[in-house]
């Protein structure tokens, strides 16, 4: 289970991601359940909804995302 500090860190990390990085995370994140969002569905979502969905996915898996070196942050 993620600790309070980890949840706060997760939210800060996800908030800093731009749209492109969020979309990459959906395809790279090692979820322990099937994630069946189509790319068309994800492309139509506002960035805030993508963030909400990704945080929910991380909380359900109880795992922090692996960030790539040079991961693009929001601007």
N, C-alpha and C positions, 0 to 999 in steps of 0.2 A: 504494500500500500504506500502510495506517495505521501510523504510528510507535508505538513502545512508549508514549510519553506520551499519544498520542491514544487508544490502546486503554484505558489507565487512565481517561482522561477519559470515554470512552464508557461504561465500566462504572459509573463514578460517576453519570453523568447518568441512565442507565437505572435504576439502583438507586433514584434519588430520585423516579422517576415513580410515581404511584399507578395503580391499575387502569384508571380511566377514561382517563387520559392515554396509557397503554400501548395501549389499544384504539384510540385515535385515531391513534397513530403507525403502527399496522399498516395503516390505510387511507390515510394521507397519505405514507408513506415512498416515495420514488421508487426502488424496487428495479429492478435491471436484469435481472430474471427474473420470471416469473409467480409471484405470491404468491396461492395459492388457498385460504387458510384461510377457512372459513365463519365468519360471526359467531357461529353456534351453537357451533362448536368452540372459538373463542376465549373465549366467555362461560363455558364449562365448565372452563377451565384455571385452576389456582391462579396467583396473581400471580407467584410465583417462576418458574414454567414460562413464563409470558408474557415475563418479563424475559430468560430464557435464549434463547427463540426469537427475540426481537427483537435481542439482541446478536449472535446467530449470523447473522441476516439482514444486519445492518450490517457485520459482518466479511466476509461473503461479497461484499457490494457494495463494500467498502472505502470506505465513505462514512459520515460522521457524520450523525445525524438533525438536521433543522432544528427547533429548539424554538420554539414560539409564545410570544409575550409573555404572561406570567402563567401559564405551563404549571404545572399542579398537581403538587406534589411529594408524595411519600409521607408519611404521618403515622404 
